[in-house]
Amino acid sequence: MNAKLYCFGESGPAYKAALALTFADMDWEPVYVDFFNGESRTPEFREINEMGEVPVLVDGDVTLTQSGVILDYISSKTGKLGGRSAAERREILRWMFWDNHKLSGVIGSTRFLLNFIPPEKRPEAVISFQQARLKSAYAVLDKHLGGAAWMVGDQVTIADLSCCGFFYYPEPFGFDRKDWPHIDRWLDRIAALPGWKAPYDLMPGNPSDRA
């Protein structure tokens, strides 16, 4: 039985989960959630996830929400994308928690404000503040990757997939790869892995569908 990933193409957290499922060679299929027309906030969807968010992974009798939990589950179930030791696992978790607080959480809201609401409603001061915070996070990430090919250890792990998710989207949010050479090379390494696809090729849903 295929695992089902409730997702939509524009969702960075869902993309992280989709990449992990792909790289871990799990059998899975996407289930499109029409987020922009409110599907994730319907009573029916909240029966699946009370938080009203994607991604949601349904694998047999297991239902999981929150991308970090889903990544950990995929790694634990398949034995792939995890560390080679308990120390590496702790380091993976450290970077995943950092990503959720300092990187992805801020990119997600900044990208949304810049691309998915009408220009006249954009809070420019908030966007500028968040972009300044992100520059600090980019600096941390770029420095770390200057001394390592991967986030943790000598192979791709769920720490990489947690941190990389939003960087492959075409919508601008204040990041230019040429300004961060170590991040740039790391993104190329991930994109060279077998099975990698860009977000709108891996999951259903694209801003052009609403154009």
C-alpha positions as CSV (number, residue, x, y, z in Angstrom):
1,M,0.0,0.0,0.0
2,N,1.4,3.4,-1.0
3,A,1.8,6.1,1.6
4,K,-0.3,9.2,0.9
5,L,1.2,12.6,1.3
6,Y,-1.4,15.4,1.5
7,C,0.3,18.3,-0.1
8,F,0.2,21.1,-2.6
9,G,3.0,22.3,-4.9
10,E,3.5,25.7,-3.3
11,S,4.1,24.2,0.2
12,G,7.8,24.2,1.2
13,P,7.2,21.9,4.2
14,A,5.3,19.4,2.0
15,Y,8.2,19.5,-0.5
16,K,10.6,18.5,2.3
17,A,8.5,15.4,3.0
18,A,8.1,14.6,-0.7
19,L,11.9,14.7,-1.2
20,A,12.4,12.4,1.8
21,L,9.9,9.9,0.5
22,T,11.6,10.0,-2.9
23,F,15.1,9.7,-1.6
24,A,14.2,7.0,0.8
25,D,12.6,4.9,-2.0
26,M,9.2,4.7,-0.3
27,D,6.2,4.0,-2.3
28,W,4.0,7.1,-2.1
29,E,1.5,9.2,-3.9
30,P,0.5,12.8,-3.5
31,V,-3.0,13.8,-2.5
32,Y,-3.7,17.4,-3.6
33,V,-5.0,19.8,-1.0
34,D,-6.6,22.9,-2.5
35,F,-5.1,25.2,0.1
36,F,-5.8,28.5,-1.7
37,N,-9.5,27.7,-1.8
38,G,-9.6,26.8,1.9
39,E,-9.6,23.0,1.8
40,S,-7.1,22.6,4.6
41,R,-9.4,24.6,6.9
42,T,-12.6,22.6,6.3
43,P,-14.1,20.4,9.0
44,E,-13.4,17.4,6.7
45,F,-9.7,18.1,6.5
46,R,-9.4,18.9,10.2
47,E,-10.5,15.3,10.8
48,I,-7.2,14.4,9.2
49,N,-5.1,17.1,10.8
50,E,-6.7,19.2,13.5
51,M,-4.0,21.9,12.9
52,G,-5.5,22.5,9.4
53,E,-2.1,22.3,7.7
54,V,-0.1,20.3,5.2
55,P,1.9,18.1,4.9
56,V,0.1,15.1,6.3
57,L,1.5,11.7,5.8
58,V,-0.8,8.7,6.0
59,D,1.1,5.4,5.9
60,G,-1.2,2.5,6.7
61,D,-2.6,3.1,10.2
62,V,0.0,5.8,10.9
63,T,-1.0,9.5,10.4
64,L,1.6,12.2,11.0
65,T,1.7,15.9,10.7
66,Q,4.5,18.5,10.9
67,S,7.3,18.1,8.4
68,G,10.0,17.5,11.0
69,V,8.1,14.5,12.5
70,I,7.4,13.2,9.0
71,L,11.0,13.4,8.0
72,D,12.0,11.6,11.2
73,Y,9.4,8.9,10.6
74,I,10.6,8.3,7.0
75,S,14.2,8.0,8.1
76,S,13.4,5.7,11.0
77,K,11.1,3.4,9.0
78,T,13.5,3.0,6.0
79,G,16.9,3.3,7.7
80,K,17.9,5.9,5.2
81,L,18.7,9.6,5.5
82,G,19.6,9.3,9.1
83,G,22.9,9.6,10.9
84,R,25.5,6.8,11.3
85,S,25.6,7.2,15.1
86,A,23.6,8.6,18.1
87,A,25.8,11.6,18.0
88,E,25.0,12.3,14.4
89,R,21.3,11.8,15.1
90,R,21.5,14.5,17.8
91,E,23.2,16.8,15.4
92,I,20.6,16.2,12.7
93,L,17.9,17.1,15.2
94,R,19.8,20.2,16.3
95,W,19.9,21.5,12.7
96,M,16.2,20.6,12.1
97,F,15.1,22.5,15.2
98,W,17.3,25.4,14.1
99,D,15.8,25.3,10.6
100,N,12.2,25.4,11.9
101,H,12.9,28.4,14.1
102,K,15.4,30.4,12.2
103,L,15.2,29.5,8.5
104,S,12.2,27.7,7.1
105,G,9.6,29.3,9.4
106,V,10.8,32.8,8.4
107,I,11.3,32.0,4.7
108,G,7.8,30.5,4.5
109,S,6.0,33.6,5.8
110,T,8.3,36.0,3.9
111,R,7.7,34.2,0.6
112,F,3.9,34.1,1.3
113,L,3.8,37.8,2.0
114,L,5.8,38.7,-1.1
115,N,4.1,36.3,-3.6
116,F,0.7,35.1,-2.5
117,I,-1.2,38.2,-1.3
118,P,-2.1,41.3,-3.2
119,P,0.7,43.9,-3.4
120,E,-1.5,46.5,-1.7
121,K,-1.8,44.3,1.4
122,R,1.9,43.5,1.8
123,P,3.4,44.7,5.1
124,E,6.7,46.1,3.8
125,A,8.2,46.8,7.2
126,V,7.5,43.2,8.3
127,I,9.0,41.8,5.1
128,S,12.1,43.9,5.5
129,F,12.5,42.9,9.1
130,Q,12.2,39.2,8.2
131,Q,14.6,39.5,5.3
132,A,17.2,41.0,7.7
133,R,16.7,38.0,10.1
134,L,17.1,35.6,7.1
135,K,20.4,37.1,6.1
136,S,21.7,36.1,9.5
137,A,20.4,32.6,9.1
138,Y,21.9,32.4,5.6
139,A,25.3,33.4,7.0
140,V,25.1,30.6,9.6
141,L,24.2,28.1,7.0
142,D,26.7,29.2,4.4
143,K,29.6,29.2,7.0
144,H,28.6,25.7,8.1
145,L,28.5,24.3,4.6
146,G,31.9,26.0,3.8
147,G,33.5,23.2,5.9
148,A,31.2,20.3,5.0
149,A,29.5,18.8,1.9
150,W,26.4,17.9,3.9
151,M,24.7,19.3,7.0
152,V,25.7,16.3,9.1
153,G,28.2,13.6,8.4
154,D,29.3,12.5,5.0
155,Q,25.9,11.8,3.3
156,V,22.6,13.5,2.7
157,T,20.3,13.3,5.7
158,I,16.9,14.7,6.7
159,A,18.8,17.7,8.1
160,D,19.7,18.6,4.6
161,L,16.1,18.1,3.4
162,S,14.7,20.2,6.3
163,C,17.0,23.1,5.5
164,C,16.9,23.0,1.7
165,G,13.2,22.9,1.1
166,F,12.3,26.5,0.3
167,F,15.5,27.3,-1.7
168,Y,14.3,25.5,-4.8
169,Y,11.2,27.6,-5.3
170,P,11.2,30.2,-8.1
171,E,9.3,32.9,-6.2
172,P,11.5,35.6,-4.7
173,F,11.9,36.0,-1.0
174,G,15.2,37.9,-0.8
175,F,17.7,35.1,-1.4
176,D,20.2,35.1,-4.3
177,R,22.3,31.9,-4.7
178,K,25.2,33.8,-6.1
179,D,25.6,35.7,-2.8
180,W,26.0,32.4,-0.8
181,P,28.5,30.2,-2.7
182,H,28.5,27.3,-0.2
183,I,24.7,27.1,0.0
184,D,24.7,27.2,-3.8
185,R,27.0,24.2,-4.2
186,W,25.1,22.3,-1.5
187,L,21.8,22.9,-3.4
188,D,23.5,21.6,-6.6
189,R,24.6,18.5,-4.7
190,I,21.1,17.7,-3.5
191,A,19.6,18.4,-6.9
192,A,22.1,15.9,-8.5
193,L,20.8,13.0,-6.3
194,P,18.8,10.3,-8.1
195,G,15.0,11.1,-8.1
196,W,15.3,14.8,-7.3
197,K,12.7,17.0,-8.8
198,A,11.8,20.6,-8.4
199,P,8.7,21.3,-6.2
200,Y,6.2,21.9,-8.9
201,D,7.3,18.7,-10.7
202,L,7.2,16.6,-7.6
203,M,3.8,17.7,-6.2
204,P,0.5,18.8,-7.8
205,G,-0.4,22.5,-7.6
206,N,1.3,25.5,-9.2
207,P,0.7,29.2,-9.1
208,S,0.0,29.1,-12.8
209,D,-3.1,27.0,-12.1
210,R,-4.6,30.1,-10.5
211,A,-3.4,32.6,-13.0
